[in-house]
C-alpha cells in the first residue's frame, strides 16, 4: 500500500456570503458580475483522502434549488437557481454548510521508482498545458534549463523531487504581502511567492521533467485563528480557518502502480527560517511532514489545467470595480472527538513553522475568489453525496 488513511476527524465547515448592491440592477444570468459569482460556487469534493457532504444550501434565508456541475478540472460546483434580479439597495445572501471527514495520512517512500515507470497517459494529462503552458513566454528557456539541471542524469523520481526541493530551500523566499496569485514566471524571476505561488512553480518544474503534478488549494483547521481581512469593497472573516496551497505529485513505485503524494513548499514539520528561506531538517518532511499529511488540511480545489490566476484576478477586479459590498465568512469546527482533534493539533503544531501559520492568511483573498469564475460546465451528480 502507498498509504494508510485513518479517518478520525469530522468537521463542519460553513460559508456565508452577503452581497450588497448599491449600483445598477444585476440579473442572475449575466456572467462575470458579483451576483453571478455569488450564485456559482465551488464546493468541497470527495477524494481519496476525504469525504464531503453538502448538508445545507440556503439563499436569502430559504432552502435553495441548485444544479451541480464540474468545472474544466473536474472540481464539483453548484449553481443556485433564481429568477430574482438583485436591484439597487438590495442584498443577497448565500449560506452553505458541509460535513467533512478526513484523517492522518501515512505515505510510504521506500519503493519509489524511475521516470520511465510513469504511465504515459498520466504524463500526457499533466503536461505543459493551461496554467503551465510555456508557449506564450518568450523567455522560458531559463525555466526549462533550470528544471533539467536539477534532474541531471538521475532517473529516480524521489531523487529528482528532492533536488527540486533543495533548490527551493536555497533560492525561494516567502512573500506574505500578496493579495492575489502571481504568474509563475514572476515567481521564478523574483525567487519569491506565497504558498500556492511556490507550489505552481514546483508543479511546472515537475511537468517540464515529465513528472505528473498539480496544485491543490484548501483550508487548514487552526483552532483559535480569528482573522478579519479587507480588500477594497470585500470583507473576509475567518474562524479557525487559514487557507493554504500545496502540490500533489505522482510517484511511481517498484511494487505497484504508484500514487499521488503531497509536497508542501512552505508549511511542514520542523521547518525553520534561514536568511528569509524556509528550510527543512529532513528534505522528505516536505512530503511526510506536510500539512496535508496531518489531520487538519482539507482539499477544496485541484488546479490541473485551468488558469485560475487570470480568472481570480478578473473576478477580483470585477468585484472591486462594481458598486457593491462583498462580505464573506468562513468557519470550521470539529464534530465529535473534539478532545482528540485538539490534542493531535496541539501535538503536531509545535513541529511546524509558526510564522507560516500566520502568513498563510495572505492566501485568503484569492483562494476564496477562485470559486467565482466562468466555467466550462459538465453535468454533476447527486448534491447529497457531493
N, C-alpha and C positions, 0 to 999 in steps of 0.2 A: 504494500500500500504506500502511496505517496504521502498521505497524510491521514490523521485521525482527527475528527472534529467532535468535541464533547459539547453537545447542546445543553448549556447550563444556565443561560441568561435570557430572560424575556424582557422586552422594553415596550412601553407605549411612547409613540412619537406623534407629536401634534404640530400642525402647520396652520396658522391663521393669517389670512391676507385681507386687508381692508384697502380698498381703492376709493379715494375721494376725488370726485371730478369737479373742478372749478372752471372748466373750459367748454369747448364745443361738445355736442352730443356724440356719444361713442356707441355705434351699432355693434352688436356682438359678432357679426360676421366679417367686420373689417379687419384684415390681417395687420400685423405689426403695429398695433395700438396697445396701450396699457391694459385696456379692457380685454382684448384678445389674449394677452399674456396671462391675465388672471384666470381666464376660462380654460386655458390649455396648460396642463401640468404634467411633468414627470412624476412618477410615483416609485416607491421602493420596489425592487424586483425580488423574485425568488431566484436564488442562485445555489451553487453547490454548498455555500457556506452560511446561508441564512434563509429563513422562511419569513415572508412578509405578507400580512393580511391587511387589506384596506378595510377598516371597520366602519367608518362613517365619512360621508361627504355631505356637507350642508352648504347651501347657497342662500344668502340673505335670511338665515335662520330656519330654513326648511330643508328637508331631505332633497338632495339634488338628483336629477336624472343626468346620466353621463354615458358617453361611449368610451370604450377602451381601444387603444391602438398602440402601435410600436413606432418609434422614430427610426431613422435610417440605420442606426447602430443596434437596433433591437431592444432598446430600453422601453419599458412599459410606460404608457401615458394615459391620461384621461382628458376628455373634452366635455366640459359642463354644458348641458343643453339649455338654452334660454332664448326667448324671442325679445327679451326686455332690453331696450336701449338705455344706456346709462346717460342720463341727462345732466345738464349743468346743476351744480349744488346737490347732486345725489351721490350716494356711496353704494358700493357693492362689497360683500364680504363672503369669502370662501374659507371653509374650515374642513380640514382632513385629519383623521386620526388613523394610526397604523399600530398593529401589534407585530413586533419583530423579534424573532428568536435566533440567537446565534450562540457561539461558544468559542473556546480556545482552540486554535488550530496548531497541529504539530506537523511540521514539514520535514521530510526525510531528504537530506542532501548527500547521502552516502554513495549513490549509484548513478550520478549524472553522466550522461553520455556526450557524444560529439555532435557537431553541427550537421553532419551527414545523416544523423538519425532523426532529424526534424522532418515530419511529414510534409511533402511538397505542397499539399493543399493548404496547410496552415501557414507556411511561409508566403504563399500567394495571397491569402486573405489578409494577413498582417504585413503588407508590403508598404512601399513608399507612395501611399495614396492619401487623398483627403488632407487632413491637417499636416501629415508628414510628407506631402508631395514637394519635392525639391525642384521640380522642373521650372517653377516660376522665379527661382532665385538665381541671380546672375553670379553670385559668389558662393556657391555651395561646395566648391572644391575643398575648402579648408575643413568643413564639417565632415565630408566623406573621408578625407585623408586622416583626420584625427581618429575617427572611428576605426578605420582599417589598421592604423598603427597600434591601437590598443589590442587588437586581435593578434597581429603578427602572424606567426606560423602555427599558433595554438589552435586546436580544433575542439578541445573540451569546453562545453558551453559554460560550465560553472567557473572555469578559469577565466574565460573571456569576460563574464559578468563581473567577476572580482576585479579584473583590470579596469573595467569601466568605473566601478565604484571607487577605486583608489584614485582615478583621475578626478572624479567629482570631489572627493575629500581634499585633494590638493589644489583644485582650481576654482571651485564654486563657492560663493558666499550667499548667505540667506538675506533676502530683501523683504522686510516686513511692512514696507510702506506702500505696497501696491494695492490699488482698489479694483483692478481689473487684470485679467491674464495678459501676458505679453507674448509676442510671437517668438517662435523657437529660435530664429536667427538672433534676435536681440538678447535672449538668454545666453546663447553661446558666445556672442561677441563681447558682452559685458561681463560674462562669467558670474552672473548674478540672477537670482529669481527666488520666488517663494516655492512652496511645496509642489504645486502642480506644474509650475514652470519648469522646475528641475526634473520632475517625472516625465514631462513631454520630451525634454532633451534626451533623457536616458532612453526612452522608447525609440526616438529617432536613431540613436547610435545602434541599438539592437536591430532595428529594421534594416539599416544600411548593411549590417553583417548577416542578414538572413535569419535572424532570431525573432520569432513572433513575440510581440509585446503590445500592450495598450495601457491607457491611463484610466484610473478609477478615482472618482470623487465621492466623498460621503462624510457623514458626521461622526464625530467621536463623542462618546458619553464621558463627560468631565463633571463629576459631582461638585456643586458649588460654583461652577462657572456661570456668572451672570454678566452678559455683555450687551451694551446698547451702542449701536453704530448708526451714524447718519452719513448719507451720501447725497448731497443736494436735497431733492424732494423725496428721498427714500429713507425710511427708518426701519432698522432691523433690531429686534430684541430676542436674545437667545438665553435660555435657561438650561444649564447642564449640557450645553452643546458647543462644540468647536468644529469647524469644517476643515477638511484635510484632503490632500491629493497624494496618490502613490501610483506605482506602476505594478502591472502584472506581467510576468514573463514566462514563456513556455520553456521548460527544461526537459529534454529527453532523458530517459533513464535506460540503463542497460537491461533491467529486468522486465519492463513492460513498456507501455506506450507514452510514458511521461505525463506531465501535468503542468498546471499553472501555479506559479509561486509569487508571493508579494515581494516587491522591492521598494523599500522606503528610503528616500534620499535625505529626509530631514527629521524624522521622528522615530527613534528606535532605541533599544536597550543600551545603556551605558554610553550614550553619545556624550561628547563634550566639545566645547569651543576651543579653537586654537587659531589665533590671528584672524578671526572672522569666519573661519571654516568649521563646518560641523563634521566631526571625525568620530570614528568608531574605535573601540578597543579590540574588536574582532570583526573583520570585514563582513563576515556572514551574519552579523547581528542586523545588518540591513534587511535580511530575509527572516531569519528565525526570531529576531528580536523586534521586528516591525510592529507598528501599532495594529496592523490588520491581523497579525498572528495572535493578538490578545483579544480579550472579550469585548472591548468597548468600541471597536471600529465597525461601522455599518456601510454596506455598499449602496450607493444611490444612483450613480451614473457611470456607465462604461463608455469611454471615448475610443472607438475603434477606427473610425474614419472621419466623422463629421468635424468640420472646422468650428468647434464650439467657441474659439477665441473671437473670431469675427462675429459670430452670432450673438455672443454675450455683449460685445461692445455695441452692436447695433441695438439690442434690446435696452441696454443701459442708456444709450443716447436718446432713444425714443421716449423713454420714461422721463428723463431729465428735461427733454425738450417739450414736454406736454404740461398743461396747466392742471396737474393732478398731484395728489399726495399718496404715496405707496407706503403702507405700514405692514410689516411682516414680522410675525412672532413664531419662534420655534421653541419647543421644549421636548425633553426626553426624561422619562422616569422608569426605574426598574419595576417589574411586575413579579412579585414573589421572590424569594431568596434574596431579599434586599440586603440582609447582613452579609451573605456570601459575596454578592456583587461588590458591595462596598469594600469588603476585605480584600478581594482579588485586585480591585483597582488600587487600593492603598499599598498593597504589597508590590505591585508592579510599577506604579508611577515613580517610585523612588529611583528606579533604574533608568528612567527616561530623562532626556534633556529638558529640564524645567523651562528654560526660555522658549523652547519650541512650542510648549503648550500655550503660552501667551500669544506668540506670533502667529499661531495657526488661525487666529481670528482675522488676520489680514486677508484670508481667502474668502471671507464671509460673503461680500457683496456679489462677486461674480459667480460663486458656486450656487447661490440661491437664484440668480438670474438665468443660469443655464437652462432651467426648465421652461423659460418663457421664450421659446424660439419657434420660428416657422419650421414645420417638419414635413418630410415625405411620409405619408401615413400608410400603415398596414393594419389590417384588422387585428384586434386584440382578443383576449379570452375573457372568461368569466371574472368580473371585477372582484367577486368574493374570494377568489383564490389567487389574486394578483399580489 
